[in-house]
């Protein structure tokens, strides 16, 4: 697969990281294989997770093809960039094409990145996982590589203003490869989530204490922060979904009047 723009974009991203004064805590990056297909499974806490998430594979000299929502591909700026990097467009209403494309990439020895929570977690903890990651990996016989990101939520996430001030620490923890089969995708998904929950707890514990004081909005309630609990986040997500549905209905009604 030819990559004309991806290396240049990585170089640009690294320059931006330096300009932002980011420091990185990288743990377990040796678990990303240097060759062959693998499915990298990420938690989702920020709009910039796919930018920083690719850095997990950088020490191995690999590129990650992320499965990302269709809206990014429809945008006049991000769309051409996403396609040039051979990321995978996901239509949440019809996912078969993206599923097949992920299998194709993995069989060709590529690294594919997936966010099994599908949307950003307002609780900053792991939401329920879709079973697609396990099903994709099992179908091709490639390992799952769990990856936890922490610190990206401080920069750009739901319900909070953007903060591009200097000095944020970005933690990236890569777990050991997990082999799965198709015998129990629901159970294996549950075990994957449990593994990544432990990884997230360890990553938060190792994060600089001065950057996550008690009560901080970017810290989960379970860890002494003021982020919504998982149950509260479910309600907020439902309210957001209803608000979007109302706006779509209003737009349709406005078009009919004209």
C-alpha positions as CSV (number, residue, x, y, z in Angstrom):
1,X,0.0,0.0,0.0
2,X,1.6,3.3,-1.1
3,X,1.6,6.1,1.5
4,X,2.4,9.5,0.0
5,X,0.9,11.7,2.6
6,X,0.9,9.6,5.8
7,X,4.6,10.1,6.6
8,X,4.4,13.8,6.0
9,X,1.3,14.0,8.3
10,X,3.2,12.1,11.0
11,X,6.1,14.5,10.7
12,X,3.6,17.5,11.0
13,X,2.0,15.9,14.0
14,X,5.3,15.4,15.8
15,X,6.1,19.1,15.2
16,X,2.7,20.0,16.6
17,X,3.3,17.8,19.7
18,X,6.6,19.7,20.3
19,X,4.9,23.0,19.8
20,X,2.3,22.0,22.4
21,X,5.0,20.9,24.8
22,X,3.5,17.4,25.0
23,X,5.4,14.9,27.1
24,X,4.8,11.3,26.4
25,X,4.5,8.3,28.8
26,X,4.8,5.3,26.5
27,X,4.4,1.9,28.0
28,X,4.4,-1.5,26.2
29,X,4.9,-0.2,22.7
30,X,7.1,-3.3,22.0
31,X,3.8,-5.2,22.0
32,X,2.9,-3.8,18.6
33,X,4.2,-6.3,16.0
34,X,6.8,-5.0,13.6
35,X,5.2,-7.0,10.8
36,X,2.0,-8.7,10.0
37,X,-1.6,-7.8,10.6
38,X,-3.0,-6.9,14.0
39,X,-6.1,-5.0,15.3
40,X,-5.3,-2.2,17.7
41,X,-8.2,-1.6,20.1
42,X,-8.4,1.9,21.7
43,X,-10.4,3.6,24.4
44,X,-12.1,6.8,23.3
45,X,-12.0,9.9,25.4
46,X,-11.2,12.7,22.9
47,X,-11.7,14.0,19.4
48,X,-7.9,13.8,18.8
49,X,-7.5,10.1,19.9
50,X,-6.8,8.9,16.4
51,X,-4.0,11.5,16.0
52,X,-2.3,10.4,19.2
53,X,-3.4,6.8,19.0
54,X,-1.2,6.2,15.9
55,X,1.8,7.1,18.0
56,X,1.5,3.7,19.8
57,X,2.8,2.1,16.6
58,X,5.5,4.6,15.8
59,X,8.3,2.9,17.8
60,X,7.6,-0.2,15.7
61,X,7.8,1.8,12.5
62,X,4.2,0.9,11.6
63,X,1.2,2.9,10.3
64,X,-2.3,2.4,11.7
65,X,-5.4,2.4,9.5
66,X,-8.2,3.7,11.7
67,X,-11.8,2.8,11.4
68,X,-13.5,6.2,11.6
69,X,-17.0,7.6,11.3
70,X,-18.3,8.6,7.8
71,X,-18.6,12.3,8.8
72,X,-14.8,12.7,8.8
73,X,-14.7,11.4,5.3
74,X,-17.5,13.7,4.2
75,X,-15.7,16.8,5.4
76,X,-14.0,18.9,2.7
77,X,-10.7,19.1,4.6
78,X,-10.5,15.9,6.7
79,X,-12.0,13.7,4.0
80,X,-9.2,13.8,1.5
81,X,-6.6,13.4,4.2
82,X,-8.4,10.4,5.7
83,X,-8.6,8.7,2.3
84,X,-5.0,9.5,1.5
85,X,-3.9,7.7,4.7
86,X,-6.1,4.7,3.7
87,X,-8.2,4.9,6.8
88,X,-11.5,3.0,6.8
89,X,-14.9,4.8,6.5
90,X,-17.5,3.5,8.9
91,X,-21.2,4.0,8.2
92,X,-22.9,3.3,11.5
93,X,-26.1,2.4,9.6
94,X,-24.5,-0.1,7.3
95,X,-21.2,-1.5,8.6
96,X,-20.7,-4.5,6.3
97,X,-18.5,-2.6,3.8
98,X,-16.2,-1.3,6.6
99,X,-16.0,-4.7,8.1
100,X,-14.9,-6.2,4.8
101,X,-12.4,-3.5,4.2
102,X,-10.9,-4.1,7.7
103,X,-10.5,-7.8,6.9
104,X,-8.9,-7.0,3.6
105,X,-6.3,-4.7,5.3
106,X,-5.5,-7.2,8.0
107,X,-5.1,-10.1,5.5
108,X,-2.6,-7.8,3.7
109,X,-0.6,-7.5,6.9
110,X,-1.7,-4.0,7.9
111,X,-2.4,-2.6,11.4
112,X,-6.0,-1.5,11.8
113,X,-7.2,0.7,14.7
114,X,-10.7,0.4,16.1
115,X,-12.7,2.2,18.9
116,X,-15.1,-0.5,20.2
117,X,-17.0,2.1,22.3
118,X,-18.0,3.8,19.0
119,X,-18.3,7.2,20.6
120,X,-16.4,9.3,23.1
121,X,-16.9,8.4,26.8
122,X,-18.1,11.3,28.8
123,X,-17.3,9.4,32.0
124,X,-13.7,9.0,30.7
125,X,-14.1,5.3,31.7
126,X,-14.7,2.5,29.3
127,X,-18.3,2.3,28.0
128,X,-19.8,-1.0,26.9
129,X,-17.9,-2.5,23.9
130,X,-19.3,-3.5,20.6
131,X,-18.3,-7.0,19.7
132,X,-17.0,-6.0,16.2
133,X,-13.3,-5.9,17.3
134,X,-13.4,-9.5,18.5
135,X,-15.3,-10.7,15.4
136,X,-12.9,-9.0,13.0
137,X,-9.8,-10.3,14.7
138,X,-11.2,-13.8,14.9
139,X,-12.3,-13.8,11.3
140,X,-8.7,-13.2,10.1
141,X,-6.8,-14.9,12.9
142,X,-4.9,-11.8,13.9
143,X,-4.2,-10.7,17.5
144,X,-6.0,-7.9,19.3
145,X,-3.6,-5.3,20.8
146,X,-5.3,-3.3,23.6
147,X,-4.2,0.4,23.7
148,X,-5.2,2.9,26.4
149,X,-4.9,6.6,25.9
150,X,-4.9,9.2,28.7
151,X,-4.5,12.9,28.7
152,X,-6.0,13.6,25.3
153,X,-9.3,14.4,26.9
154,X,-7.7,17.5,28.4
155,X,-7.2,18.9,25.0
156,X,-10.5,18.4,23.1
157,X,-13.5,16.3,24.2
158,X,-17.2,16.6,24.6
159,X,-18.8,19.2,26.8
160,X,-15.6,21.1,27.5
161,X,-13.8,24.0,25.8
162,X,-10.7,23.2,23.7
163,X,-7.4,23.5,25.7
164,X,-4.3,23.6,23.5
165,X,-2.1,25.1,26.2
166,X,1.4,23.8,26.6
167,X,2.6,21.0,28.8
168,X,0.0,18.3,28.8
169,X,1.3,14.8,29.4
170,X,-0.1,12.1,27.0
171,X,0.0,8.6,28.3
172,X,-0.2,5.6,25.9
173,X,-0.2,2.1,27.3
174,X,-0.1,-0.9,25.0
175,X,-1.1,-4.3,26.4
176,X,0.1,-7.7,25.4
177,X,-1.5,-9.3,22.3
178,X,-4.7,-11.2,22.8
179,X,-5.7,-14.1,20.6
180,X,-9.4,-14.7,20.1
181,X,-11.6,-17.1,18.2
182,X,-15.2,-17.0,17.1
183,X,-16.5,-19.4,19.8
184,X,-17.7,-16.7,22.2
185,X,-17.4,-13.2,20.8
186,X,-19.6,-11.7,23.6
187,X,-17.6,-13.3,26.4
188,X,-14.3,-12.4,24.7
189,X,-15.4,-8.8,24.3
190,X,-16.3,-8.7,28.0
191,X,-12.8,-10.0,28.9
192,X,-11.2,-7.5,26.5
193,X,-13.0,-4.6,28.3
194,X,-12.0,-5.9,31.7
195,X,-8.3,-6.1,30.6
196,X,-8.5,-2.5,29.2
197,X,-10.2,-1.3,32.4
198,X,-7.3,-2.6,34.4
199,X,-4.9,-0.9,32.0
200,X,-6.7,2.4,32.3
201,X,-6.6,2.2,36.1
202,X,-2.9,1.6,36.0
203,X,-2.3,4.4,33.5
204,X,-4.3,6.9,35.6
205,X,-2.3,5.8,38.7
206,X,1.0,6.4,36.9
207,X,0.0,9.8,35.4
208,X,1.6,12.9,37.0
209,X,-0.4,13.7,40.1
210,X,0.1,17.4,39.6
211,X,-1.8,17.2,36.3
212,X,-4.9,15.5,37.7
213,X,-5.8,17.1,41.1
214,X,-8.8,15.8,43.0
215,X,-12.0,17.1,41.6
216,X,-10.6,17.7,38.1
217,X,-13.2,17.4,35.4
218,X,-10.8,15.3,33.3
219,X,-10.6,12.6,36.0
220,X,-13.2,9.9,36.4
221,X,-15.5,10.1,39.4
222,X,-14.3,6.7,40.5
223,X,-10.8,8.2,40.7
224,X,-11.8,11.3,42.6
225,X,-12.6,13.5,39.7
226,X,-15.8,15.3,38.7
227,X,-16.5,13.6,35.4
228,X,-19.9,12.1,35.1
229,X,-20.3,8.5,36.3
230,X,-20.9,5.9,33.6
231,X,-24.7,5.9,34.5
232,X,-24.8,9.7,34.3
233,X,-23.0,9.6,31.0
234,X,-25.6,7.2,29.6
235,X,-28.2,9.8,30.3
236,X,-26.2,12.6,28.8
237,X,-25.6,10.5,25.7
238,X,-29.3,9.8,25.4
239,X,-30.1,13.5,25.7
240,X,-27.6,14.4,23.0
241,X,-29.2,11.8,20.7
242,X,-32.6,13.2,21.3
243,X,-31.4,16.7,20.6
244,X,-29.8,15.6,17.4
245,X,-33.0,13.9,16.3
246,X,-35.0,17.1,17.0
247,X,-32.6,19.1,14.9
248,X,-32.9,16.7,12.0
249,X,-36.7,16.8,12.2
250,X,-36.6,20.6,12.3
251,X,-34.3,20.7,9.2
252,X,-36.6,18.3,7.3
253,X,-39.7,20.4,8.3
254,X,-38.0,23.6,7.1
255,X,-37.1,22.0,3.8
256,X,-40.7,21.0,3.2
257,X,-42.0,24.5,3.9
258,X,-39.6,26.0,1.3
